[in-house]
Amino acid sequence: GPTVGYEGLSGGIRLTGSSRLTPGESSWGHGFSLGADWADSSYNRYFYGVDEAYARPDRPAYRSDGGYAGAWASAYVSRRFTRNLSFSTFVRWDHLGGAAFEDSPLVRESNNLIVACALTWTLAASGEFVTDDEAEDE
């Protein structure tokens, strides 16, 4: 099987805000997230490095330092139609400008946009839900 090993450290900061769909009734939910990531040189070299043995004229050898690894912003909107049926849409923008590995030959774009939609059918749910007031009391 595949070998599992240490590839480095990666982490970041995130600012998030959201509203929740109310269980069991028709409602809207929405949220956003902003963040930035950092990684050590081991992590960046694993994902963005090119060893001499794999270098080609169109893909030169590359060795990344650690540091800033990009920023991102995302948002979603959800709509519950019935107790079992809901629809969600999601968008995320990643920006690698200024990242420690930005010059890697494996990085082709500094910006990436992801858009997704989901239609969800819930097969079963608890008959009891915790209200916001009950959650605050704990």
C-alpha positions as CSV (number, residue, x, y, z in Angstrom):
1,G,0.0,0.0,0.0
2,P,0.9,3.7,-0.1
3,T,3.5,5.0,2.4
4,V,2.2,7.6,4.8
5,G,4.8,10.1,6.0
6,Y,5.4,13.6,7.2
7,E,5.1,16.2,4.5
8,G,5.3,19.4,6.5
9,L,3.2,21.9,8.3
10,S,0.4,24.1,6.9
11,G,-2.0,26.4,8.7
12,G,-3.8,29.6,8.4
13,I,-6.3,32.1,9.8
14,R,-10.0,32.4,8.9
15,L,-12.8,34.9,9.5
16,T,-16.2,33.3,9.2
17,G,-19.8,34.5,9.4
18,S,-23.0,32.6,8.8
19,S,-26.7,32.1,9.4
20,R,-28.2,28.6,9.8
21,L,-31.1,27.0,8.1
22,T,-33.9,26.5,10.6
23,P,-34.5,22.8,10.9
24,G,-37.8,21.5,9.6
25,E,-39.1,24.6,7.9
26,S,-38.7,26.7,4.8
27,S,-35.8,29.1,5.3
28,W,-32.7,30.8,3.9
29,G,-29.1,30.4,5.1
30,H,-25.9,32.2,4.0
31,G,-22.3,32.6,5.0
32,F,-18.9,33.8,4.1
33,S,-15.3,33.0,4.9
34,L,-12.0,34.9,4.4
35,G,-8.6,33.4,5.1
36,A,-4.9,33.2,4.5
37,D,-2.6,30.2,4.6
38,W,1.1,29.6,5.5
39,A,3.2,26.5,5.1
40,D,6.8,25.4,5.9
41,S,9.3,24.6,3.2
42,S,8.8,20.8,3.5
43,Y,5.1,21.2,2.7
44,N,5.7,23.6,-0.1
45,R,8.4,21.4,-1.6
46,Y,6.2,18.4,-1.5
47,F,3.4,20.0,-3.5
48,Y,5.2,22.6,-5.6
49,G,8.8,21.4,-5.9
50,V,10.4,19.7,-8.9
51,D,13.4,17.5,-8.2
52,E,16.3,17.5,-10.8
53,A,15.4,14.0,-11.8
54,Y,12.0,15.2,-13.0
55,A,13.1,18.5,-14.6
56,R,12.3,19.0,-18.3
57,P,12.9,22.0,-20.6
58,D,9.3,23.1,-20.0
59,R,9.4,22.2,-16.3
60,P,12.7,23.3,-14.6
61,A,13.9,22.1,-11.3
62,Y,12.4,24.1,-8.4
63,R,12.8,24.2,-4.7
64,S,10.3,26.3,-2.6
65,D,10.9,28.1,0.7
66,G,8.3,28.2,3.4
67,G,6.0,31.2,4.1
68,Y,2.8,32.7,2.9
69,A,0.7,30.3,0.8
70,G,-2.1,32.4,-0.5
71,A,-5.5,33.8,0.4
72,W,-9.1,33.0,-0.3
73,A,-12.6,34.1,0.0
74,S,-15.8,32.1,-0.1
75,A,-19.5,32.5,0.2
76,Y,-22.6,30.3,0.1
77,V,-26.4,30.6,0.0
78,S,-28.8,27.8,1.0
79,R,-32.5,27.5,0.7
80,R,-34.6,24.9,2.5
81,F,-37.8,24.2,0.6
82,T,-39.2,21.4,2.7
83,R,-38.1,19.4,5.7
84,N,-36.2,17.1,3.3
85,L,-35.3,19.2,0.3
86,S,-32.7,22.0,0.1
87,F,-30.6,23.8,-2.5
88,S,-27.2,25.4,-2.0
89,T,-24.7,27.3,-4.1
90,F,-21.1,28.0,-3.2
91,V,-18.3,30.2,-4.7
92,R,-14.6,30.3,-3.7
93,W,-11.8,32.4,-5.0
94,D,-8.2,31.4,-4.3
95,H,-5.3,33.9,-4.9
96,L,-1.7,32.7,-4.9
97,G,-0.1,36.1,-5.7
98,G,2.9,36.6,-3.4
99,A,2.9,33.0,-2.2
100,A,6.3,31.5,-1.4
101,F,5.9,28.9,-4.2
102,E,4.3,31.3,-6.8
103,D,7.3,30.9,-9.2
104,S,7.0,27.1,-9.2
105,P,6.6,25.6,-12.7
106,L,3.7,23.6,-11.3
107,V,1.7,26.8,-10.6
108,R,0.0,27.7,-13.8
109,E,-2.5,30.3,-12.5
110,S,-2.4,32.7,-9.6
111,N,-6.2,32.9,-9.4
112,N,-8.7,30.1,-9.2
113,L,-12.5,30.3,-9.0
114,I,-14.7,27.4,-7.9
115,V,-18.5,27.5,-8.3
116,A,-20.7,24.7,-7.1
117,C,-24.4,23.9,-6.6
118,A,-26.1,21.1,-4.7
119,L,-29.6,19.8,-4.4
120,T,-29.9,17.8,-1.2
121,W,-32.6,15.3,-0.1
122,T,-32.4,14.4,3.6
123,L,-33.5,10.8,4.1
124,A,-33.9,11.0,7.9
125,A,-33.6,13.6,10.6
126,S,-34.0,13.8,14.4
127,G,-37.5,14.7,15.6
128,E,-35.9,17.0,18.1
129,F,-33.8,20.0,17.3
130,V,-31.8,22.3,19.7
131,T,-33.0,26.0,19.4
132,D,-30.5,28.8,19.5
133,D,-31.7,29.7,23.1
134,E,-31.1,26.1,24.3
135,A,-27.6,26.1,22.7
136,E,-26.7,29.4,24.5
137,D,-27.8,28.0,27.9
138,E,-25.2,25.3,27.7
